[in-house]
Amino acid sequence: MRSAASREKRGSDTGALTLSYVIIVPVFLMAVMVIAQASLWFLARQAALAAARQGADAARVSGALPGAGPSAALAFARSAASGYLLSPSATGVGSTAGTVEIRVSGRVPSVVPGLVVRVTEAVQAPVERFTAP
């Protein structure tokens, strides 16, 4: 039979495991949320970069219409990156006669309520021109 002293000693750790879970579980969940948010940021950044490249390719061809680059970038962002890049916008500000610059920006989907993260990617490319040999 157990003595009263052994029962008291055993009863003194009651709640120790619960206390450690109260400390460890929120830290673990926060780490998972940070990893998920970083992954979404990376995907949104890559989607914005791909859309900017698509727009630069459309704008740099010989005889391209004005606004062809931003519209192609926006169409690509809305179709291919709809889950990763929210509210995309594209602009061709910064383009010159010899270079095209397409800038795509948008919001990253948030895992953390209230957190707003924006990404912006820009691509520069030379305008195609034909020269005689």
N, C-alpha and C positions, 0 to 999 in steps of 0.2 A: 504494500500500500504506500501511496505517496504521502509525504508529510505536508503539513500546512506551509512550511517554509519553502518547499520546492514549488508548491502551487503559487505562492506569492512571487517567487523569483520568475517563474514562467509567465505570469500575468503582467509583469512589468514591461515586457516588450510589445504589448498589444498596441496595434496601430503603427508600428515602425515601418512595416511594409507599405501601408497605405500612405504614409508620409513620404516615403521615397517615390512612390508612383505620382503623388501630387507634384513633386519636383521634376521628375524625369519625363513624364508623358507630355506636358506642355512644351518642354524644350525640344523633344523629339518631333512633335507636330509642327513647331515653328521651323525646324530644320527642313522638314518635308515641304512646307509651304514656300520657303525660300528657294529650294531646289526647283520646285514646279514653276515659280515666278521667273526664275532665271532662265529656265528652258523656254517659257513662252516669250520672254524678251529676245532670246537668241533667234527663235523662229520668226518673230515679227521683224527683226532686223534683217534677216536673210530674205524674207519676203519683200521687204521694201527695196533691198538692193537688187533683187531679181526684177522687180517692176521697173526700177530706174534703168536697168540695163536694157530691158525690153523697149522702154520709151526712147532711150538714146539710139538704139538700133533703128527705130522707126523714123527718128528725126534727122539722122545723119545721112540718109540716102540722098542722092542727087535728085532735085526736084520735089522734095518733100513739102507738103503743105505746112503753113505756119500752124502750130498747135498740134501737129501730128504726134510729137513726142509725148507731151503730157497726157493726151487722150489715150494713147496706146499704153502708157504706164498705168493710168487709172483703170483702164479696162482689164489689164493683166492683174492688178492688185485686187480688183473686185471679184474676178473669177477664180484665180488660182490661190489667193491668199486670204480669202474671206474669213476664215476661222482664226487666223493669226494676226492680221492687221486690220484693226477696226477704224472706221472713219478715214479711209485713205484720201490723201490729196496729192496732186502732182503739179509741178510748175517747171517752166523752162527759163526762169529768170537766171541771168548770168551767161546766156548763150551769146556768142559773137558770130561774125561772118565765117570764121574758120573753125570754131568749136561749138559743140552742143553740150549744154549742161542740163540734166534733168534731175530734179530733187523730189523725192517721194517721202511723205511723212504720214504718220498715223498713230493710233493708240494701241497699246499692248493689252490683251485681255488680262484682267486682274484676278488673282486667286485671293488676295488680301482685300477685304472690303474697304473702299475709300482710297485705295492706292491708285494713282493715275500716273502711268509711265508712257512717255511718248518716244518714238524713234523717228529719226530722219536720216536718209541715205541719199547721197548724190553721186552721179556718174558723169564724167566728162569724156567726150569722144570727138575726134576730128571729123569735120564734114567731108564727105566723099567728093572728090573732084577729079575729073579726067584731064590728063595732061598728055601732050604729044611726046613720043620718045625722042 
